[in-house]
């Protein structure tokens, strides 16, 4: 049975993506909403976008949560 790679999208990464890419806020505005610096928002966006694109392009599972960066599981 093939193994499926699982990527974990942290909740703060998802929130940065939501605020900037869905709601249209700039990084400064998103940082104000989240209570973090613009630089932190930039880092969260980069990490979140990489995970989303990797999941889409490579057919990997994307899980929202804090369980870890990656893990491998059996695909059913």
QUIHU-V760277 format. One record per residue. N is the residue number from 1. RES is the residue in one letter. PSI is psi in whole degrees, 0 to 359 (none if undefined). Layout:
N,RES,PSI
N,RES,PSI
This chain:
1,X,133
2,X,154
3,X,143
4,X,124
5,X,134
6,X,127
7,X,140
8,X,118
9,X,115
10,X,154
11,X,325
12,X,328
13,X,316
14,X,318
15,X,319
16,X,318
17,X,317
18,X,311
19,X,316
20,X,313
21,X,331
22,X,313
23,X,345
24,X,15
25,X,152
26,X,174
27,X,327
28,X,312
29,X,319
30,X,319
31,X,320
32,X,317
33,X,322
34,X,346
35,X,31
36,X,171
37,X,163
38,X,321
39,X,322
40,X,318
41,X,317
42,X,315
43,X,318
44,X,319
45,X,315
46,X,311
47,X,316
48,X,315
49,X,320
50,X,317
51,X,317
52,X,313
53,X,317
54,X,316
55,X,317
56,X,314
57,X,320
58,X,0
59,X,35
60,X,160
61,X,143
62,X,120
63,X,133
64,X,121
65,X,183
66,X,18
67,X,339
68,X,180
69,X,305
70,X,155
71,X,162
72,X,138
73,X,160
74,X,132
75,X,141
76,X,none
